[in-house]
Amino acid sequence: MRTPLFTRLFGDQPKTVIGMIHVRALPGTPQHAGGMEPILGQALAEAETYRACGIHALMVENMHDIPYVQHPGPEITAAMAVVAREVKRAVPALPLGIQILAGANQEALSAALAAGADFIRAEAFVFGHVADEGYMDSCAGALLRHRKAIGAEHIAVFTDIKKKHSAHAITADVDIVQTAHAAEYFLSDGLILTGAATGEAASVEELRAVHAAAKRPVLVGSGITAENLKTYLPLADAFIVGSHFKKDGYWENPLDSARIRRLLDQIY
């Protein structure tokens, strides 16, 4: 269900497709090389490709900073703010989001405020679970207090309700609808459902159940392709797409304009 904030961000198009910009490895991470200029060049080139193909919104993510840590240093927050600011200046008409891995949600919100971005993607919003990076606790209370304290209440917080790349055995008695209701109660601006890992499709059954029960917008955060999109279209308000838009559908490859246009053609 669309909310006034969601409509303010994304307008009245029937469905929203958010294109991921997987930012190159940032300073201080194992795969970083070459300073900030190549990072900015790649991000800006991808933003322009997405814009030319008619994408509805963008999101920047430090996907190449593997292995991820739960509390990345200030150099990551600063670098992501710079990248996001340059992307926003280049394509000001497109709503822009930020995600900082792993679960660095307050850092993402701070970077979004500095960059003039419009939303963040937050992991581990409610309940606790075990991720690749170790145990992750819920963050809703601290995150939304931080948003209030820094004057960033205009920035939407879209939340993964069962984080991918994680084990959920400790909350096995809490089903997906209960988790969605908990996130809504804790003031999530939108509920993100994913598959088990990057590029894997979300469960249609779980998505259908959340769509029927939720009062906030529902987003699909992984595994969307031009081939399966029609299955998911009636069940979500927005789709975050990264891997499928890359050559051969692999997240590390360059963007493929034909793949972007082919998926967007399914919306209209």
C-alpha positions in Angstrom: 0.0 0.0 0.0 1.5 3.3 -1.0 1.9 6.0 1.6 2.1 9.8 1.1 5.9 9.7 1.7 6.3 6.9 -0.9 4.2 8.8 -3.4 6.2 12.0 -2.7 9.4 10.2 -3.5 8.4 8.2 -6.5 5.4 9.9 -8.0 2.3 8.3 -9.4 3.8 5.7 -11.7 2.2 2.3 -11.1 5.4 0.6 -10.1 8.9 1.8 -9.2 12.1 0.3 -10.4 15.2 1.3 -8.4 18.5 0.6 -10.2 21.5 -0.3 -8.1 24.9 1.3 -8.5 27.4 -1.1 -6.9 30.2 1.3 -6.0 33.7 0.1 -6.5 35.8 -0.9 -3.4 36.2 2.1 -1.2 39.4 3.4 0.6 40.5 1.1 3.3 38.9 -2.1 2.0 40.8 -5.1 0.7 40.0 -4.6 -3.0 40.4 -0.8 -3.1 42.8 0.6 -5.7 43.2 3.9 -7.6 41.7 6.4 -5.2 38.3 8.1 -5.5 38.3 9.3 -9.1 37.7 5.9 -10.7 35.0 5.2 -8.1 33.2 8.5 -9.0 33.7 7.9 -12.7 32.1 4.5 -12.6 29.2 5.6 -10.4 28.4 8.6 -12.6 28.6 6.6 -15.8 26.2 4.0 -14.4 23.8 6.8 -13.2 23.8 8.3 -16.7 23.2 4.8 -18.3 20.2 4.2 -15.9 18.8 7.7 -16.6 19.1 7.3 -20.4 17.2 3.9 -20.1 14.3 5.5 -18.2 14.9 4.1 -14.7 12.7 5.5 -11.9 15.2 5.8 -9.0 18.8 4.9 -8.1 20.5 3.5 -5.1 24.3 3.4 -4.3 25.7 0.5 -2.3 29.3 -0.4 -1.3 28.9 -3.9 -2.7 32.6 -4.3 -3.5 33.8 -3.7 0.1 34.1 -7.4 0.8 34.5 -8.8 3.4 31.9 -6.6 5.0 32.0 -5.4 8.6 29.1 -4.3 10.8 30.7 -1.0 11.8 32.7 0.4 8.8 35.0 3.3 9.6 34.3 6.9 9.0 36.2 6.7 5.7 33.4 4.6 4.3 30.6 6.9 5.4 32.5 9.9 4.0 33.2 8.2 0.7 29.6 7.1 0.3 28.4 10.6 1.0 30.7 12.0 -1.7 29.7 9.4 -4.2 26.0 9.9 -3.5 26.3 13.7 -3.7 28.0 13.6 -7.1 25.3 11.1 -8.4 22.5 13.4 -7.0 24.1 16.4 -8.7 24.4 14.5 -12.0 20.8 13.2 -12.1 18.8 15.4 -9.7 15.4 14.4 -11.0 15.9 10.8 -9.9 15.2 9.8 -6.2 18.4 8.5 -4.7 18.9 5.9 -1.9 22.0 4.7 0.0 22.8 1.4 1.6 26.0 0.9 3.5 27.0 -2.7 4.2 26.8 -4.4 6.5 23.9 -3.0 8.5 25.5 0.4 8.8 22.2 2.1 8.9 23.0 5.2 11.0 26.0 5.7 8.7 23.8 5.5 5.6 21.3 7.9 7.1 24.1 10.4 7.9 25.6 10.0 4.4 22.1 10.5 2.8 21.5 13.7 4.7 24.9 15.1 3.7 24.4 14.1 0.1 20.8 15.3 -0.3 19.6 11.7 -0.9 16.0 10.6 -0.4 16.0 7.2 1.2 18.1 4.5 2.7 17.9 0.7 2.8 18.3 -0.6 6.3 19.2 -4.1 7.4 18.3 -5.8 10.7 15.5 -3.3 11.5 13.5 -5.7 13.8 14.5 -8.9 15.6 18.0 -10.4 15.7 19.7 -12.9 13.4 23.0 -14.3 12.4 24.5 -12.8 9.2 27.7 -13.5 7.2 29.2 -10.7 9.4 28.1 -12.3 12.7 25.2 -11.6 15.0 23.1 -8.6 14.1 20.7 -7.1 16.5 17.6 -5.0 15.7 18.3 -1.3 15.1 14.9 0.4 14.7 14.9 2.3 18.0 18.4 3.7 17.7 18.1 4.4 13.9 14.9 6.4 14.1 16.1 8.3 17.1 19.2 9.2 15.1 17.0 10.3 12.2 15.1 12.6 14.5 18.2 14.0 16.2 19.9 15.0 12.9 16.8 16.4 11.3 16.5 13.7 8.6 12.9 12.8 9.0 12.3 13.6 5.3 14.6 10.7 4.4 12.6 7.4 4.1 13.8 4.2 5.8 13.0 1.1 3.8 13.8 -2.0 5.8 14.7 -5.6 5.0 12.4 -7.7 7.2 14.4 -11.0 6.8 17.9 -10.0 5.8 19.4 -12.1 3.0 22.8 -13.9 3.6 21.6 -14.7 7.1 20.3 -17.5 9.2 16.9 -16.9 10.9 16.7 -20.0 13.1 16.5 -17.9 16.3 13.3 -16.3 15.0 11.9 -19.5 13.3 8.7 -19.1 15.4 8.1 -15.6 14.0 6.7 -15.9 10.4 7.2 -13.3 7.7 3.8 -11.6 8.3 4.6 -11.2 12.0 8.0 -9.8 11.1 6.4 -7.3 8.6 3.8 -6.2 11.3 6.7 -5.6 13.7 8.5 -3.5 11.2 5.4 -1.5 10.5 4.7 -1.0 14.2 8.3 0.2 14.6 7.6 2.8 11.8 9.3 1.4 8.8 8.6 3.4 5.7 8.6 0.3 3.4 9.1 -3.4 3.8 11.7 -5.2 1.6 11.5 -8.9 0.9 14.4 -10.8 -0.7 15.6 -14.2 -1.5 18.2 -16.0 0.6 21.2 -14.3 -1.3 22.0 -11.6 -3.8 20.3 -12.4 -7.1 18.0 -15.0 -5.6 14.2 -14.5 -6.1 12.0 -13.8 -3.1 9.3 -16.3 -2.2 6.1 -15.6 -4.1 4.1 -17.1 -1.3 5.7 -15.0 1.4 5.4 -11.9 -0.8 1.7 -12.6 -1.4 1.1 -13.0 2.4 2.9 -9.7 3.3 1.2 -7.8 0.4 -2.2 -8.9 1.7 -1.4 -8.0 5.3 0.8 -4.9 5.1 -0.2 -1.3 5.4 3.1 0.1 4.2 4.7 -0.2 0.7 6.2 -3.5 -0.1 9.5 -3.7 -2.1 11.2 -6.7 -3.6 14.9 -6.5 -3.0 16.6 -9.3 -4.9 16.2 -11.7 -7.8 13.9 -9.7 -10.1 14.4 -10.3 -13.8 12.6 -9.3 -17.0 11.5 -12.9 -17.2 9.9 -13.2 -13.7 8.8 -9.6 -13.2 5.2 -10.1 -14.2 4.8 -12.7 -11.5 5.8 -10.1 -8.9 4.2 -7.0 -10.4 0.8 -7.4 -8.6 2.4 -8.1 -5.2 4.8 -5.1 -4.7 5.1 -1.4 -5.1 8.7 -1.2 -6.0 11.6 -3.4 -7.2 15.3 -3.0 -6.3 17.3 -4.4 -9.2 21.1 -4.8 -9.5 22.4 -8.1 -10.7 19.9 -8.6 -13.5 20.9 -5.2 -15.1 24.5 -6.3 -15.4 26.0 -8.2 -18.4 25.0 -11.9 -18.1 23.1 -11.0 -14.9 26.2 -11.1 -12.7 26.6 -8.3 -10.2 30.3 -7.6 -10.8 29.9 -7.0 -14.5 29.2 -3.7 -16.2 25.6 -2.5 -16.8 23.8 -3.8 -19.9 21.4 -1.1 -21.3 19.4 -3.7 -23.2 18.7 -5.7 -20.0 17.6 -2.5 -18.3 15.2 -1.5 -21.1 13.8 -5.0 -21.5 12.8 -5.1 -17.8 11.4 -1.6 -17.8 9.3 -2.4 -20.9 7.4 -4.9 -18.7 6.2 -2.1 -16.4 4.3 -0.2 -19.1 
